[in-house]
Amino acid sequence: MFFAPSDQSGVGGMCREIIRATPSWRGGPGRYDCVYVAKGGVDVGFQSLLVARVRLFFSCGYNGCDYSCALVDWFLPVAGEVDELTGMWIVAPETDNQDRRVQSVISLDSIIWSAHLIPVYGNDLVPIDFHFSETLDAFKAYYVNKYIDHHAHTLVF
């Protein structure tokens, strides 16, 4: 469970959100949610964020301290501005020179909010037997949906 500041949550001041990283969700395929990660620095809006898919939550200890972490796959912006037609940023999976997904271990403290990605479908038809669980591996680019909720719209302008 993940808690984030929220002006819509009332006097409690926090809104609860679940971000999943599980190989099997309710007896079905795995569920690996996407998140916004703080980049640090002076940028604002989407330029202050990175987009990642959480593959694993874990904690590790070092010198008597426990650190809550996540293993993530990265998505990078394909341009320095939003898509003119949709008003949304477009990201693509970050890959190395052998076309493998780039992964990192990050602190849970750097996760800001969940992210919603919409595939850039192109002109080809999606196969009739295509399963939604393959979406984040099957497409070459994704729209960052800033219209999904209040927080996304506020974060990703």
Chimera marker file (.cmm) of the C-alpha trace (Angstrom):
<marker_set name="trace">
<marker id="1" x="0.000" y="0.000" z="0.000" r="1" g="1" b="0" radius="0.5"/>
<marker id="2" x="1.240" y="3.463" z="-0.904" r="1" g="1" b="0" radius="0.5"/>
<marker id="3" x="0.193" y="6.771" z="0.655" r="1" g="1" b="0" radius="0.5"/>
<marker id="4" x="0.494" y="10.085" z="-1.170" r="1" g="1" b="0" radius="0.5"/>
<marker id="5" x="-0.414" y="13.666" z="-0.256" r="1" g="1" b="0" radius="0.5"/>
<marker id="6" x="-3.836" y="14.605" z="-1.571" r="1" g="1" b="0" radius="0.5"/>
<marker id="7" x="-5.822" y="17.813" z="-1.509" r="1" g="1" b="0" radius="0.5"/>
<marker id="8" x="-8.953" y="15.785" z="-2.292" r="1" g="1" b="0" radius="0.5"/>
<marker id="9" x="-8.677" y="13.403" z="0.632" r="1" g="1" b="0" radius="0.5"/>
<marker id="10" x="-9.993" y="15.890" z="3.167" r="1" g="1" b="0" radius="0.5"/>
<marker id="11" x="-8.688" y="16.504" z="6.648" r="1" g="1" b="0" radius="0.5"/>
<marker id="12" x="-6.812" y="13.189" z="6.641" r="1" g="1" b="0" radius="0.5"/>
<marker id="13" x="-4.421" y="14.690" z="4.114" r="1" g="1" b="0" radius="0.5"/>
<marker id="14" x="-3.470" y="11.370" z="2.548" r="1" g="1" b="0" radius="0.5"/>
<marker id="15" x="-4.889" y="9.305" z="-0.271" r="1" g="1" b="0" radius="0.5"/>
<marker id="16" x="-4.271" y="5.568" z="-0.342" r="1" g="1" b="0" radius="0.5"/>
<marker id="17" x="-3.209" y="3.825" z="-3.511" r="1" g="1" b="0" radius="0.5"/>
<marker id="18" x="-2.183" y="0.256" z="-4.271" r="1" g="1" b="0" radius="0.5"/>
<marker id="19" x="0.705" y="-0.319" z="-6.655" r="1" g="1" b="0" radius="0.5"/>
<marker id="20" x="1.073" y="-3.947" z="-7.671" r="1" g="1" b="0" radius="0.5"/>
<marker id="21" x="4.113" y="-6.016" z="-8.631" r="1" g="1" b="0" radius="0.5"/>
<marker id="22" x="3.011" y="-9.635" z="-8.530" r="1" g="1" b="0" radius="0.5"/>
<marker id="23" x="3.704" y="-12.583" z="-10.869" r="1" g="1" b="0" radius="0.5"/>
<marker id="24" x="0.111" y="-13.797" z="-10.526" r="1" g="1" b="0" radius="0.5"/>
<marker id="25" x="-2.908" y="-11.593" z="-9.823" r="1" g="1" b="0" radius="0.5"/>
<marker id="26" x="-5.973" y="-13.452" z="-8.502" r="1" g="1" b="0" radius="0.5"/>
<marker id="27" x="-4.907" y="-16.690" z="-10.174" r="1" g="1" b="0" radius="0.5"/>
<marker id="28" x="-4.300" y="-15.013" z="-13.527" r="1" g="1" b="0" radius="0.5"/>
<marker id="29" x="-1.365" y="-13.337" z="-15.230" r="1" g="1" b="0" radius="0.5"/>
<marker id="30" x="1.032" y="-11.047" z="-13.411" r="1" g="1" b="0" radius="0.5"/>
<marker id="31" x="0.285" y="-7.433" z="-12.631" r="1" g="1" b="0" radius="0.5"/>
<marker id="32" x="3.110" y="-4.895" z="-12.792" r="1" g="1" b="0" radius="0.5"/>
<marker id="33" x="1.918" y="-1.317" z="-12.361" r="1" g="1" b="0" radius="0.5"/>
<marker id="34" x="3.610" y="1.841" z="-13.635" r="1" g="1" b="0" radius="0.5"/>
<marker id="35" x="4.654" y="4.772" z="-11.464" r="1" g="1" b="0" radius="0.5"/>
<marker id="36" x="5.992" y="8.302" z="-11.603" r="1" g="1" b="0" radius="0.5"/>
<marker id="37" x="9.448" y="8.574" z="-10.055" r="1" g="1" b="0" radius="0.5"/>
<marker id="38" x="10.923" y="11.867" z="-8.838" r="1" g="1" b="0" radius="0.5"/>
<marker id="39" x="13.917" y="12.832" z="-10.949" r="1" g="1" b="0" radius="0.5"/>
<marker id="40" x="15.216" y="15.528" z="-8.627" r="1" g="1" b="0" radius="0.5"/>
<marker id="41" x="16.425" y="18.927" z="-9.739" r="1" g="1" b="0" radius="0.5"/>
<marker id="42" x="14.591" y="22.139" z="-10.552" r="1" g="1" b="0" radius="0.5"/>
<marker id="43" x="12.320" y="20.980" z="-13.391" r="1" g="1" b="0" radius="0.5"/>
<marker id="44" x="8.536" y="21.020" z="-12.957" r="1" g="1" b="0" radius="0.5"/>
<marker id="45" x="5.690" y="18.983" z="-14.409" r="1" g="1" b="0" radius="0.5"/>
<marker id="46" x="6.495" y="15.904" z="-16.438" r="1" g="1" b="0" radius="0.5"/>
<marker id="47" x="10.079" y="17.067" z="-16.932" r="1" g="1" b="0" radius="0.5"/>
<marker id="48" x="10.648" y="16.536" z="-13.196" r="1" g="1" b="0" radius="0.5"/>
<marker id="49" x="9.479" y="12.914" z="-13.426" r="1" g="1" b="0" radius="0.5"/>
<marker id="50" x="10.513" y="9.568" z="-14.811" r="1" g="1" b="0" radius="0.5"/>
<marker id="51" x="8.095" y="6.781" z="-15.727" r="1" g="1" b="0" radius="0.5"/>
<marker id="52" x="8.803" y="3.217" z="-14.621" r="1" g="1" b="0" radius="0.5"/>
<marker id="53" x="7.098" y="-0.165" z="-14.363" r="1" g="1" b="0" radius="0.5"/>
<marker id="54" x="7.533" y="-1.834" z="-10.968" r="1" g="1" b="0" radius="0.5"/>
<marker id="55" x="8.764" y="-5.414" z="-11.314" r="1" g="1" b="0" radius="0.5"/>
<marker id="56" x="9.506" y="-6.218" z="-7.664" r="1" g="1" b="0" radius="0.5"/>
<marker id="57" x="9.154" y="-4.674" z="-4.210" r="1" g="1" b="0" radius="0.5"/>
<marker id="58" x="11.749" y="-5.690" z="-1.639" r="1" g="1" b="0" radius="0.5"/>
<marker id="59" x="13.703" y="-4.451" z="1.338" r="1" g="1" b="0" radius="0.5"/>
<marker id="60" x="17.303" y="-4.919" z="2.326" r="1" g="1" b="0" radius="0.5"/>
<marker id="61" x="19.320" y="-4.126" z="5.390" r="1" g="1" b="0" radius="0.5"/>
<marker id="62" x="22.637" y="-2.346" z="5.634" r="1" g="1" b="0" radius="0.5"/>
<marker id="63" x="24.437" y="-1.209" z="8.795" r="1" g="1" b="0" radius="0.5"/>
<marker id="64" x="21.342" y="-1.858" z="10.898" r="1" g="1" b="0" radius="0.5"/>
<marker id="65" x="18.966" y="0.118" z="8.656" r="1" g="1" b="0" radius="0.5"/>
<marker id="66" x="16.222" y="-1.347" z="6.466" r="1" g="1" b="0" radius="0.5"/>
<marker id="67" x="15.694" y="0.154" z="3.011" r="1" g="1" b="0" radius="0.5"/>
<marker id="68" x="12.437" y="-0.297" z="1.083" r="1" g="1" b="0" radius="0.5"/>
<marker id="69" x="13.161" y="-0.597" z="-2.629" r="1" g="1" b="0" radius="0.5"/>
<marker id="70" x="11.670" y="-1.445" z="-6.007" r="1" g="1" b="0" radius="0.5"/>
<marker id="71" x="13.155" y="-3.009" z="-9.120" r="1" g="1" b="0" radius="0.5"/>
<marker id="72" x="11.850" y="-1.032" z="-12.112" r="1" g="1" b="0" radius="0.5"/>
<marker id="73" x="11.886" y="-0.993" z="-15.929" r="1" g="1" b="0" radius="0.5"/>
<marker id="74" x="12.338" y="2.524" z="-17.334" r="1" g="1" b="0" radius="0.5"/>
<marker id="75" x="10.382" y="4.434" z="-19.986" r="1" g="1" b="0" radius="0.5"/>
<marker id="76" x="11.933" y="7.504" z="-21.620" r="1" g="1" b="0" radius="0.5"/>
<marker id="77" x="10.227" y="10.447" z="-23.363" r="1" g="1" b="0" radius="0.5"/>
<marker id="78" x="10.476" y="10.231" z="-27.156" r="1" g="1" b="0" radius="0.5"/>
<marker id="79" x="10.418" y="14.033" z="-27.549" r="1" g="1" b="0" radius="0.5"/>
<marker id="80" x="11.021" y="17.150" z="-25.488" r="1" g="1" b="0" radius="0.5"/>
<marker id="81" x="7.367" y="18.183" z="-25.621" r="1" g="1" b="0" radius="0.5"/>
<marker id="82" x="3.853" y="16.763" z="-25.520" r="1" g="1" b="0" radius="0.5"/>
<marker id="83" x="2.215" y="15.164" z="-28.548" r="1" g="1" b="0" radius="0.5"/>
<marker id="84" x="0.476" y="17.944" z="-30.483" r="1" g="1" b="0" radius="0.5"/>
<marker id="85" x="-2.601" y="15.856" z="-31.304" r="1" g="1" b="0" radius="0.5"/>
<marker id="86" x="-3.353" y="14.408" z="-27.839" r="1" g="1" b="0" radius="0.5"/>
<marker id="87" x="-1.661" y="16.813" z="-25.436" r="1" g="1" b="0" radius="0.5"/>
<marker id="88" x="0.008" y="13.819" z="-23.772" r="1" g="1" b="0" radius="0.5"/>
<marker id="89" x="3.674" y="12.929" z="-23.425" r="1" g="1" b="0" radius="0.5"/>
<marker id="90" x="4.871" y="9.848" z="-25.305" r="1" g="1" b="0" radius="0.5"/>
<marker id="91" x="7.370" y="7.456" z="-23.731" r="1" g="1" b="0" radius="0.5"/>
<marker id="92" x="9.148" y="4.354" z="-24.995" r="1" g="1" b="0" radius="0.5"/>
<marker id="93" x="10.803" y="1.496" z="-23.108" r="1" g="1" b="0" radius="0.5"/>
<marker id="94" x="14.461" y="2.203" z="-22.377" r="1" g="1" b="0" radius="0.5"/>
<marker id="95" x="16.658" y="-0.549" z="-23.794" r="1" g="1" b="0" radius="0.5"/>
<marker id="96" x="20.390" y="-1.230" z="-23.851" r="1" g="1" b="0" radius="0.5"/>
<marker id="97" x="22.496" y="-1.825" z="-26.981" r="1" g="1" b="0" radius="0.5"/>
<marker id="98" x="21.333" y="-5.478" z="-27.040" r="1" g="1" b="0" radius="0.5"/>
<marker id="99" x="17.648" y="-4.426" z="-26.964" r="1" g="1" b="0" radius="0.5"/>
<marker id="100" x="17.136" y="-5.559" z="-23.351" r="1" g="1" b="0" radius="0.5"/>
<marker id="101" x="15.032" y="-3.497" z="-20.929" r="1" g="1" b="0" radius="0.5"/>
<marker id="102" x="17.068" y="-1.202" z="-18.687" r="1" g="1" b="0" radius="0.5"/>
<marker id="103" x="16.309" y="-1.881" z="-15.019" r="1" g="1" b="0" radius="0.5"/>
<marker id="104" x="17.278" y="-0.135" z="-11.797" r="1" g="1" b="0" radius="0.5"/>
<marker id="105" x="16.749" y="-0.473" z="-8.081" r="1" g="1" b="0" radius="0.5"/>
<marker id="106" x="15.138" y="2.656" z="-6.610" r="1" g="1" b="0" radius="0.5"/>
<marker id="107" x="14.048" y="3.780" z="-3.163" r="1" g="1" b="0" radius="0.5"/>
<marker id="108" x="10.301" y="3.626" z="-2.504" r="1" g="1" b="0" radius="0.5"/>
<marker id="109" x="10.600" y="7.205" z="-1.277" r="1" g="1" b="0" radius="0.5"/>
<marker id="110" x="11.199" y="8.333" z="-4.873" r="1" g="1" b="0" radius="0.5"/>
<marker id="111" x="7.824" y="7.000" z="-6.101" r="1" g="1" b="0" radius="0.5"/>
<marker id="112" x="5.340" y="9.868" z="-6.436" r="1" g="1" b="0" radius="0.5"/>
<marker id="113" x="2.138" y="8.309" z="-7.801" r="1" g="1" b="0" radius="0.5"/>
<marker id="114" x="0.902" y="5.569" z="-10.108" r="1" g="1" b="0" radius="0.5"/>
<marker id="115" x="1.140" y="6.216" z="-13.852" r="1" g="1" b="0" radius="0.5"/>
<marker id="116" x="-1.266" y="5.095" z="-16.563" r="1" g="1" b="0" radius="0.5"/>
<marker id="117" x="0.182" y="4.320" z="-19.996" r="1" g="1" b="0" radius="0.5"/>
<marker id="118" x="-1.881" y="3.931" z="-23.177" r="1" g="1" b="0" radius="0.5"/>
<marker id="119" x="-0.276" y="2.140" z="-26.133" r="1" g="1" b="0" radius="0.5"/>
<marker id="120" x="0.412" y="4.100" z="-29.289" r="1" g="1" b="0" radius="0.5"/>
<marker id="121" x="-1.391" y="1.590" z="-31.485" r="1" g="1" b="0" radius="0.5"/>
<marker id="122" x="-0.347" y="2.759" z="-34.935" r="1" g="1" b="0" radius="0.5"/>
<marker id="123" x="-2.137" y="1.471" z="-38.026" r="1" g="1" b="0" radius="0.5"/>
<marker id="124" x="-1.940" y="-2.274" z="-37.367" r="1" g="1" b="0" radius="0.5"/>
<marker id="125" x="-4.803" y="-4.214" z="-35.826" r="1" g="1" b="0" radius="0.5"/>
<marker id="126" x="-4.362" y="-5.721" z="-32.385" r="1" g="1" b="0" radius="0.5"/>
<marker id="127" x="-4.693" y="-9.524" z="-32.650" r="1" g="1" b="0" radius="0.5"/>
<marker id="128" x="-8.030" y="-10.862" z="-31.396" r="1" g="1" b="0" radius="0.5"/>
<marker id="129" x="-6.267" y="-13.158" z="-28.896" r="1" g="1" b="0" radius="0.5"/>
<marker id="130" x="-4.007" y="-10.406" z="-27.512" r="1" g="1" b="0" radius="0.5"/>
<marker id="131" x="-3.957" y="-10.467" z="-23.697" r="1" g="1" b="0" radius="0.5"/>
<marker id="132" x="-3.872" y="-7.181" z="-21.767" r="1" g="1" b="0" radius="0.5"/>
<marker id="133" x="-1.079" y="-8.468" z="-19.514" r="1" g="1" b="0" radius="0.5"/>
<marker id="134" x="1.325" y="-8.280" z="-22.488" r="1" g="1" b="0" radius="0.5"/>
<marker id="135" x="0.600" y="-4.623" z="-23.268" r="1" g="1" b="0" radius="0.5"/>
<marker id="136" x="3.674" y="-3.052" z="-21.642" r="1" g="1" b="0" radius="0.5"/>
<marker id="137" x="5.959" y="-5.438" z="-23.548" r="1" g="1" b="0" radius="0.5"/>
<marker id="138" x="4.176" y="-5.482" z="-26.912" r="1" g="1" b="0" radius="0.5"/>
<marker id="139" x="4.166" y="-1.855" z="-28.052" r="1" g="1" b="0" radius="0.5"/>
<marker id="140" x="7.024" y="0.460" z="-28.970" r="1" g="1" b="0" radius="0.5"/>
<marker id="141" x="5.580" y="3.653" z="-27.466" r="1" g="1" b="0" radius="0.5"/>
<marker id="142" x="2.939" y="4.751" z="-24.934" r="1" g="1" b="0" radius="0.5"/>
<marker id="143" x="0.961" y="7.882" z="-24.147" r="1" g="1" b="0" radius="0.5"/>
<marker id="144" x="1.317" y="9.059" z="-20.543" r="1" g="1" b="0" radius="0.5"/>
<marker id="145" x="-2.338" y="9.512" z="-19.590" r="1" g="1" b="0" radius="0.5"/>
<marker id="146" x="-2.604" y="12.757" z="-17.663" r="1" g="1" b="0" radius="0.5"/>
<marker id="147" x="-6.415" y="12.571" z="-17.808" r="1" g="1" b="0" radius="0.5"/>
<marker id="148" x="-6.756" y="9.391" z="-15.702" r="1" g="1" b="0" radius="0.5"/>
<marker id="149" x="-7.165" y="11.228" z="-12.368" r="1" g="1" b="0" radius="0.5"/>
<marker id="150" x="-6.702" y="14.528" z="-10.550" r="1" g="1" b="0" radius="0.5"/>
<marker id="151" x="-3.175" y="13.709" z="-9.414" r="1" g="1" b="0" radius="0.5"/>
<marker id="152" x="-1.917" y="12.720" z="-12.861" r="1" g="1" b="0" radius="0.5"/>
<marker id="153" x="-3.373" y="15.888" z="-14.367" r="1" g="1" b="0" radius="0.5"/>
<marker id="154" x="-1.675" y="17.992" z="-11.692" r="1" g="1" b="0" radius="0.5"/>
<marker id="155" x="1.669" y="16.175" z="-11.996" r="1" g="1" b="0" radius="0.5"/>
<marker id="156" x="1.934" y="15.768" z="-15.766" r="1" g="1" b="0" radius="0.5"/>
<marker id="157" x="1.284" y="19.174" z="-17.304" r="1" g="1" b="0" radius="0.5"/>
<link id1="1" id2="2" r="1" g="1" b="0" radius="0.2"/>
<link id1="2" id2="3" r="1" g="1" b="0" radius="0.2"/>
<link id1="3" id2="4" r="1" g="1" b="0" radius="0.2"/>
<link id1="4" id2="5" r="1" g="1" b="0" radius="0.2"/>
<link id1="5" id2="6" r="1" g="1" b="0" radius="0.2"/>
<link id1="6" id2="7" r="1" g="1" b="0" radius="0.2"/>
<link id1="7" id2="8" r="1" g="1" b="0" radius="0.2"/>
<link id1="8" id2="9" r="1" g="1" b="0" radius="0.2"/>
<link id1="9" id2="10" r="1" g="1" b="0" radius="0.2"/>
<link id1="10" id2="11" r="1" g="1" b="0" radius="0.2"/>
<link id1="11" id2="12" r="1" g="1" b="0" radius="0.2"/>
<link id1="12" id2="13" r="1" g="1" b="0" radius="0.2"/>
<link id1="13" id2="14" r="1" g="1" b="0" radius="0.2"/>
<link id1="14" id2="15" r="1" g="1" b="0" radius="0.2"/>
<link id1="15" id2="16" r="1" g="1" b="0" radius="0.2"/>
<link id1="16" id2="17" r="1" g="1" b="0" radius="0.2"/>
<link id1="17" id2="18" r="1" g="1" b="0" radius="0.2"/>
<link id1="18" id2="19" r="1" g="1" b="0" radius="0.2"/>
<link id1="19" id2="20" r="1" g="1" b="0" radius="0.2"/>
<link id1="20" id2="21" r="1" g="1" b="0" radius="0.2"/>
<link id1="21" id2="22" r="1" g="1" b="0" radius="0.2"/>
<link id1="22" id2="23" r="1" g="1" b="0" radius="0.2"/>
<link id1="23" id2="24" r="1" g="1" b="0" radius="0.2"/>
<link id1="24" id2="25" r="1" g="1" b="0" radius="0.2"/>
<link id1="25" id2="26" r="1" g="1" b="0" radius="0.2"/>
<link id1="26" id2="27" r="1" g="1" b="0" radius="0.2"/>
<link id1="27" id2="28" r="1" g="1" b="0" radius="0.2"/>
<link id1="28" id2="29" r="1" g="1" b="0" radius="0.2"/>
<link id1="29" id2="30" r="1" g="1" b="0" radius="0.2"/>
<link id1="30" id2="31" r="1" g="1" b="0" radius="0.2"/>
<link id1="31" id2="32" r="1" g="1" b="0" radius="0.2"/>
<link id1="32" id2="33" r="1" g="1" b="0" radius="0.2"/>
<link id1="33" id2="34" r="1" g="1" b="0" radius="0.2"/>
<link id1="34" id2="35" r="1" g="1" b="0" radius="0.2"/>
<link id1="35" id2="36" r="1" g="1" b="0" radius="0.2"/>
<link id1="36" id2="37" r="1" g="1" b="0" radius="0.2"/>
<link id1="37" id2="38" r="1" g="1" b="0" radius="0.2"/>
<link id1="38" id2="39" r="1" g="1" b="0" radius="0.2"/>
<link id1="39" id2="40" r="1" g="1" b="0" radius="0.2"/>
<link id1="40" id2="41" r="1" g="1" b="0" radius="0.2"/>
<link id1="41" id2="42" r="1" g="1" b="0" radius="0.2"/>
<link id1="42" id2="43" r="1" g="1" b="0" radius="0.2"/>
<link id1="43" id2="44" r="1" g="1" b="0" radius="0.2"/>
<link id1="44" id2="45" r="1" g="1" b="0" radius="0.2"/>
<link id1="45" id2="46" r="1" g="1" b="0" radius="0.2"/>
<link id1="46" id2="47" r="1" g="1" b="0" radius="0.2"/>
<link id1="47" id2="48" r="1" g="1" b="0" radius="0.2"/>
<link id1="48" id2="49" r="1" g="1" b="0" radius="0.2"/>
<link id1="49" id2="50" r="1" g="1" b="0" radius="0.2"/>
<link id1="50" id2="51" r="1" g="1" b="0" radius="0.2"/>
<link id1="51" id2="52" r="1" g="1" b="0" radius="0.2"/>
<link id1="52" id2="53" r="1" g="1" b="0" radius="0.2"/>
<link id1="53" id2="54" r="1" g="1" b="0" radius="0.2"/>
<link id1="54" id2="55" r="1" g="1" b="0" radius="0.2"/>
<link id1="55" id2="56" r="1" g="1" b="0" radius="0.2"/>
<link id1="56" id2="57" r="1" g="1" b="0" radius="0.2"/>
<link id1="57" id2="58" r="1" g="1" b="0" radius="0.2"/>
<link id1="58" id2="59" r="1" g="1" b="0" radius="0.2"/>
<link id1="59" id2="60" r="1" g="1" b="0" radius="0.2"/>
<link id1="60" id2="61" r="1" g="1" b="0" radius="0.2"/>
<link id1="61" id2="62" r="1" g="1" b="0" radius="0.2"/>
<link id1="62" id2="63" r="1" g="1" b="0" radius="0.2"/>
<link id1="63" id2="64" r="1" g="1" b="0" radius="0.2"/>
<link id1="64" id2="65" r="1" g="1" b="0" radius="0.2"/>
<link id1="65" id2="66" r="1" g="1" b="0" radius="0.2"/>
<link id1="66" id2="67" r="1" g="1" b="0" radius="0.2"/>
<link id1="67" id2="68" r="1" g="1" b="0" radius="0.2"/>
<link id1="68" id2="69" r="1" g="1" b="0" radius="0.2"/>
<link id1="69" id2="70" r="1" g="1" b="0" radius="0.2"/>
<link id1="70" id2="71" r="1" g="1" b="0" radius="0.2"/>
<link id1="71" id2="72" r="1" g="1" b="0" radius="0.2"/>
<link id1="72" id2="73" r="1" g="1" b="0" radius="0.2"/>
<link id1="73" id2="74" r="1" g="1" b="0" radius="0.2"/>
<link id1="74" id2="75" r="1" g="1" b="0" radius="0.2"/>
<link id1="75" id2="76" r="1" g="1" b="0" radius="0.2"/>
<link id1="76" id2="77" r="1" g="1" b="0" radius="0.2"/>
<link id1="77" id2="78" r="1" g="1" b="0" radius="0.2"/>
<link id1="78" id2="79" r="1" g="1" b="0" radius="0.2"/>
<link id1="79" id2="80" r="1" g="1" b="0" radius="0.2"/>
<link id1="80" id2="81" r="1" g="1" b="0" radius="0.2"/>
<link id1="81" id2="82" r="1" g="1" b="0" radius="0.2"/>
<link id1="82" id2="83" r="1" g="1" b="0" radius="0.2"/>
<link id1="83" id2="84" r="1" g="1" b="0" radius="0.2"/>
<link id1="84" id2="85" r="1" g="1" b="0" radius="0.2"/>
<link id1="85" id2="86" r="1" g="1" b="0" radius="0.2"/>
<link id1="86" id2="87" r="1" g="1" b="0" radius="0.2"/>
<link id1="87" id2="88" r="1" g="1" b="0" radius="0.2"/>
<link id1="88" id2="89" r="1" g="1" b="0" radius="0.2"/>
<link id1="89" id2="90" r="1" g="1" b="0" radius="0.2"/>
<link id1="90" id2="91" r="1" g="1" b="0" radius="0.2"/>
<link id1="91" id2="92" r="1" g="1" b="0" radius="0.2"/>
<link id1="92" id2="93" r="1" g="1" b="0" radius="0.2"/>
<link id1="93" id2="94" r="1" g="1" b="0" radius="0.2"/>
<link id1="94" id2="95" r="1" g="1" b="0" radius="0.2"/>
<link id1="95" id2="96" r="1" g="1" b="0" radius="0.2"/>
<link id1="96" id2="97" r="1" g="1" b="0" radius="0.2"/>
<link id1="97" id2="98" r="1" g="1" b="0" radius="0.2"/>
<link id1="98" id2="99" r="1" g="1" b="0" radius="0.2"/>
<link id1="99" id2="100" r="1" g="1" b="0" radius="0.2"/>
<link id1="100" id2="101" r="1" g="1" b="0" radius="0.2"/>
<link id1="101" id2="102" r="1" g="1" b="0" radius="0.2"/>
<link id1="102" id2="103" r="1" g="1" b="0" radius="0.2"/>
<link id1="103" id2="104" r="1" g="1" b="0" radius="0.2"/>
<link id1="104" id2="105" r="1" g="1" b="0" radius="0.2"/>
<link id1="105" id2="106" r="1" g="1" b="0" radius="0.2"/>
<link id1="106" id2="107" r="1" g="1" b="0" radius="0.2"/>
<link id1="107" id2="108" r="1" g="1" b="0" radius="0.2"/>
<link id1="108" id2="109" r="1" g="1" b="0" radius="0.2"/>
<link id1="109" id2="110" r="1" g="1" b="0" radius="0.2"/>
<link id1="110" id2="111" r="1" g="1" b="0" radius="0.2"/>
<link id1="111" id2="112" r="1" g="1" b="0" radius="0.2"/>
<link id1="112" id2="113" r="1" g="1" b="0" radius="0.2"/>
<link id1="113" id2="114" r="1" g="1" b="0" radius="0.2"/>
<link id1="114" id2="115" r="1" g="1" b="0" radius="0.2"/>
<link id1="115" id2="116" r="1" g="1" b="0" radius="0.2"/>
<link id1="116" id2="117" r="1" g="1" b="0" radius="0.2"/>
<link id1="117" id2="118" r="1" g="1" b="0" radius="0.2"/>
<link id1="118" id2="119" r="1" g="1" b="0" radius="0.2"/>
<link id1="119" id2="120" r="1" g="1" b="0" radius="0.2"/>
<link id1="120" id2="121" r="1" g="1" b="0" radius="0.2"/>
<link id1="121" id2="122" r="1" g="1" b="0" radius="0.2"/>
<link id1="122" id2="123" r="1" g="1" b="0" radius="0.2"/>
<link id1="123" id2="124" r="1" g="1" b="0" radius="0.2"/>
<link id1="124" id2="125" r="1" g="1" b="0" radius="0.2"/>
<link id1="125" id2="126" r="1" g="1" b="0" radius="0.2"/>
<link id1="126" id2="127" r="1" g="1" b="0" radius="0.2"/>
<link id1="127" id2="128" r="1" g="1" b="0" radius="0.2"/>
<link id1="128" id2="129" r="1" g="1" b="0" radius="0.2"/>
<link id1="129" id2="130" r="1" g="1" b="0" radius="0.2"/>
<link id1="130" id2="131" r="1" g="1" b="0" radius="0.2"/>
<link id1="131" id2="132" r="1" g="1" b="0" radius="0.2"/>
<link id1="132" id2="133" r="1" g="1" b="0" radius="0.2"/>
<link id1="133" id2="134" r="1" g="1" b="0" radius="0.2"/>
<link id1="134" id2="135" r="1" g="1" b="0" radius="0.2"/>
<link id1="135" id2="136" r="1" g="1" b="0" radius="0.2"/>
<link id1="136" id2="137" r="1" g="1" b="0" radius="0.2"/>
<link id1="137" id2="138" r="1" g="1" b="0" radius="0.2"/>
<link id1="138" id2="139" r="1" g="1" b="0" radius="0.2"/>
<link id1="139" id2="140" r="1" g="1" b="0" radius="0.2"/>
<link id1="140" id2="141" r="1" g="1" b="0" radius="0.2"/>
<link id1="141" id2="142" r="1" g="1" b="0" radius="0.2"/>
<link id1="142" id2="143" r="1" g="1" b="0" radius="0.2"/>
<link id1="143" id2="144" r="1" g="1" b="0" radius="0.2"/>
<link id1="144" id2="145" r="1" g="1" b="0" radius="0.2"/>
<link id1="145" id2="146" r="1" g="1" b="0" radius="0.2"/>
<link id1="146" id2="147" r="1" g="1" b="0" radius="0.2"/>
<link id1="147" id2="148" r="1" g="1" b="0" radius="0.2"/>
<link id1="148" id2="149" r="1" g="1" b="0" radius="0.2"/>
<link id1="149" id2="150" r="1" g="1" b="0" radius="0.2"/>
<link id1="150" id2="151" r="1" g="1" b="0" radius="0.2"/>
<link id1="151" id2="152" r="1" g="1" b="0" radius="0.2"/>
<link id1="152" id2="153" r="1" g="1" b="0" radius="0.2"/>
<link id1="153" id2="154" r="1" g="1" b="0" radius="0.2"/>
<link id1="154" id2="155" r="1" g="1" b="0" radius="0.2"/>
<link id1="155" id2="156" r="1" g="1" b="0" radius="0.2"/>
<link id1="156" id2="157" r="1" g="1" b="0" radius="0.2"/>
</marker_set>
